[in-house]
């Protein structure tokens, strides 16, 4: 999972850096990532939430909250991303910046909260 997150971070940064010069390419980078991000989220939930709920229901609240952030990610990919080409430049920049920031913060939360708990439980 760590390898995937590094790849996602690099591509998110690439999308952000492309915004100033070519917002269509920046959007395309996110489009190319979208199915991989959704697949990653589904696999994460299937594996990690099951372990956490089975073995640490009492400690699961924070982890469940972090996993629920996947809803925002999927909603953005399915509903906002396809509409970005229709928006004005500043709105595209704002939407992408908001998405990238939220996703990066989500990665940090997973690394601090979800992964350590799941690893401890799996051992």
C-alpha positions as CSV (number, residue, x, y, z in Angstrom):
1,X,0.0,0.0,0.0
2,X,2.9,2.3,0.8
3,X,4.1,2.1,-2.8
4,X,0.6,3.0,-4.1
5,X,0.4,6.0,-1.9
6,X,3.8,7.3,-3.0
7,X,2.7,6.9,-6.6
8,X,-0.6,8.7,-5.9
9,X,1.2,11.6,-4.1
10,X,3.6,12.0,-7.0
11,X,0.7,12.1,-9.6
12,X,-1.3,14.4,-7.4
13,X,1.7,16.8,-7.3
14,X,2.1,16.5,-11.0
15,X,-1.5,17.4,-11.6
16,X,-1.2,20.4,-9.3
17,X,2.0,21.6,-11.0
18,X,0.4,21.3,-14.4
19,X,-2.5,23.5,-13.5
20,X,-0.8,26.8,-14.3
21,X,0.3,25.7,-17.8
22,X,-2.4,23.3,-19.0
23,X,-5.4,22.6,-16.8
24,X,-6.8,20.0,-19.3
25,X,-3.6,17.9,-18.9
26,X,-3.9,18.4,-15.1
27,X,-7.5,17.1,-15.2
28,X,-6.4,14.2,-17.4
29,X,-3.8,13.2,-14.9
30,X,-6.5,12.9,-12.3
31,X,-8.8,11.1,-14.7
32,X,-6.0,8.6,-15.3
33,X,-5.6,8.1,-11.6
34,X,-9.3,7.8,-10.8
35,X,-9.9,4.1,-11.3
36,X,-6.7,3.2,-9.5
37,X,-7.7,5.4,-6.5
38,X,-11.2,3.9,-6.3
39,X,-9.8,0.4,-6.6
40,X,-7.2,1.2,-3.9
41,X,-10.0,2.6,-1.6
42,X,-12.2,-0.5,-2.1
43,X,-9.3,-2.9,-1.4
44,X,-8.3,-0.9,1.7
45,X,-11.7,-1.0,3.1
46,X,-12.2,-4.7,2.4
47,X,-9.0,-5.7,4.0
48,X,-8.4,-3.2,6.8
49,X,-11.9,-2.4,8.1
50,X,-12.7,-6.1,8.3
51,X,-9.7,-6.8,10.5
52,X,-10.3,-3.7,12.6
53,X,-14.0,-4.4,13.2
54,X,-13.4,-8.1,14.0
55,X,-10.5,-7.6,16.4
56,X,-10.8,-4.1,17.8
57,X,-14.3,-2.9,17.6
58,X,-13.8,-0.6,20.7
59,X,-10.7,1.1,19.1
60,X,-12.3,1.3,15.6
61,X,-14.0,4.7,15.7
62,X,-11.1,6.8,14.4
63,X,-10.2,4.3,11.8
64,X,-13.8,4.1,10.5
65,X,-13.9,7.9,10.4
66,X,-10.7,7.9,8.2
67,X,-12.1,5.2,5.9
68,X,-15.4,7.2,5.5
69,X,-13.3,9.9,3.8
70,X,-13.2,7.6,0.8
71,X,-16.8,8.7,0.2
72,X,-15.6,12.3,-0.6
73,X,-12.9,10.9,-2.9
74,X,-15.3,8.7,-4.8
75,X,-17.8,11.5,-5.0
76,X,-15.2,13.9,-6.4
77,X,-14.0,11.3,-9.0
78,X,-17.5,10.3,-10.1
79,X,-19.3,13.7,-10.0
80,X,-16.9,16.7,-9.9
81,X,-14.0,15.4,-12.0
82,X,-16.1,14.9,-15.2
83,X,-17.4,18.5,-14.9
84,X,-14.0,20.2,-14.3
85,X,-13.5,20.9,-18.1
86,X,-16.6,23.1,-18.0
87,X,-15.4,25.3,-15.1
88,X,-13.4,28.5,-15.2
89,X,-9.7,28.4,-14.6
90,X,-9.9,29.6,-11.0
91,X,-12.6,27.2,-10.1
92,X,-10.7,24.3,-11.6
93,X,-7.6,25.3,-9.6
94,X,-9.7,25.5,-6.4
95,X,-11.4,22.2,-6.9
96,X,-8.2,20.3,-7.7
97,X,-6.3,22.0,-4.9
98,X,-9.1,21.1,-2.4
99,X,-9.2,17.5,-3.7
100,X,-5.4,17.0,-3.6
101,X,-5.1,18.5,-0.1
102,X,-7.9,16.3,1.2
103,X,-6.4,13.2,-0.3
104,X,-3.0,13.9,1.0
105,X,-4.4,14.6,4.5
106,X,-6.3,11.3,4.2
107,X,-3.0,9.5,3.5
108,X,-1.4,11.0,6.6
109,X,-4.4,9.9,8.7
110,X,-4.2,6.4,7.4
111,X,-0.5,6.2,8.1
112,X,-1.0,7.5,11.7
113,X,-4.3,5.9,12.7
114,X,-5.5,3.0,10.4
115,X,-2.3,1.2,9.3
116,X,-0.7,1.0,12.7
117,X,-3.9,-0.4,14.2
118,X,-4.4,-2.9,11.4
119,X,-0.8,-4.0,11.6
120,X,-0.9,-4.5,15.3
121,X,-4.1,-6.5,15.0
122,X,-2.8,-8.6,12.1
123,X,0.3,-9.7,14.1
